[in-house]
Amino acid sequence: MTIGVLIFSVLAFNAWVRWEVHTKVPLIDLRVVERREIWPAFGAVGIAAVLGSAASLTISNYVQTPKTFGYGFGGTVLDAGLYLIPVGIAIALGGSIMAPVIRVLGQRRASAQGGVVAAATFFWFAGNHDQPWQCVLMMVLVGVSSRTLTATKDSRFGREPSWDLPGKSGQLSLQKALRLLRNSWKLPNPG
């Protein structure tokens, strides 16, 4: 059964890649992702997403595990949800903090530090998880590392100089997005 699901996922992924490459307006422009300066950032963000999901599942299960098992806090579903709030706050506030950090450190160094924080968080948490503050700290660090990696990926992906070449679209700049909105709604030019 497991091997069948793995084979199906590989076939489905292959079909999705073929679809995305041949469609006029792809969900993810894979021709951009294959460029050398882009794919490592996407890979790092993918790994961070898996680690973030694993952290959320680990914390929610750990908080709800009864103390009679020798570990866990015996909390409710609400308690588990409260332990997940710090990751959301770190991700939300991290967006405004990351731009200056990336300017100072550079994209590669900031991305590497985000990965180091993610790995160090999990190694640290493996030995330090019997106090509630340790779980909260883990979720904050997971949020910081996730936001750092996402911001460096976005800054690398969004700095593509040519917006109109096929396969080199990158993300729309805020200025271009606002121009498109203004033109579609026929709003007057503010300046």
C-alpha positions, -999 to +999 in steps of 0.1 A: +000+000+000+027+025+010+048+018-021+016+022-043+010+056-027+046+067-033+044+056-069+011+074-074+026+106-058+056+105-082+033+100-112+010+128-100+039+151-095+052+143-129+018+151-145+016+184-125+051+195-137+041+187-173+009+207-169+026+237-153+053+238-180+028+237-209+000+260-195-002+296-205-006+310-170+010+285-146+004+285-109+042+282-103+064+292-132+088+262-131+111+277-158+119+304-132+124+279-104+150+259-125+174+288-126+205+284-104+198+314-081+162+304-075+159+267-069+180+265-037+158+291-021+127+271-030+143+239-017+151+256+016+116+269+019+102+235+012+123+219+039+113+247+063+076+241+055+080+204+063+099+212+095+072+237+105+044+212+099+063+186+119+069+211+147+032+220+148+021+183+149+048+175+175+038+203+198+001+198+196+005+160+202+030+166+230+008+191+248-022+168+246-004+136+257-014+127+293+012+130+320+006+093+329+027+083+298+058+099+314+059+129+291+035+155+278+014+181+296-020+165+296-035+196+280-067+201+259-071+209+223-074+246+233-041+244+252-024+229+221-038+257+200-024+283+224+010+268+221+009+273+183+002+311+186+039+321+189+047+306+155+020+327+139+031+359+157+068+353+147+058+348+111+035+378+110+059+402+127+089+387+109+078+400+076+085+436+086+118+427+103+133+406+075+139+433+049+165+451+069+181+418+080+184+407+044+199+441+034+225+438+061+234+401+059+226+395+022+202+369+008+226+339+010+237+345+046+202+352+058+189+321+041+217+300+056+211+315+091+174+306+088+183+270+080+208+269+109+181+283+133+156+256+121+181+228+125+194+240+159+158+244+172+150+208+165+183+195+180+178+217+210+142+206+215+151+169+213+168+173+247+148+202+262+110+196+261+098+191+297+089+227+304+061+247+287+084+277+280+107+254+260+078+245+237+068+281+233+105+290+225+106+262+200+075+276+182+090+311+182+122+299+166+104+278+141+084+309+131+116+330+128+134+304+107+104+299+085+099+336+080+136+341+073+137+314+046+104+326+030+116+362+030+149+353+014+131+332-012+107+360-020+135+386-023+155+363-046+125+354-067+112+390-069+144+406-080+142+392-115+150+422-138+129+412-168+092+409-162+080+403-197+102+375-209+085+341-210+099+318-183+114+348-165+084+363-150+093+363-113+069+379-089+051+410-097+065+440-080+042+460-058+044+489-082+034+468-112+006+451-092-008+485-081-006+497-117-025+467-129-052+472-103-055+509-111-058+502-148-084+475-142-106+497-120-099+528-141-087+548-111-070+581-115-032+582-112-022+594-078+010+611-088 
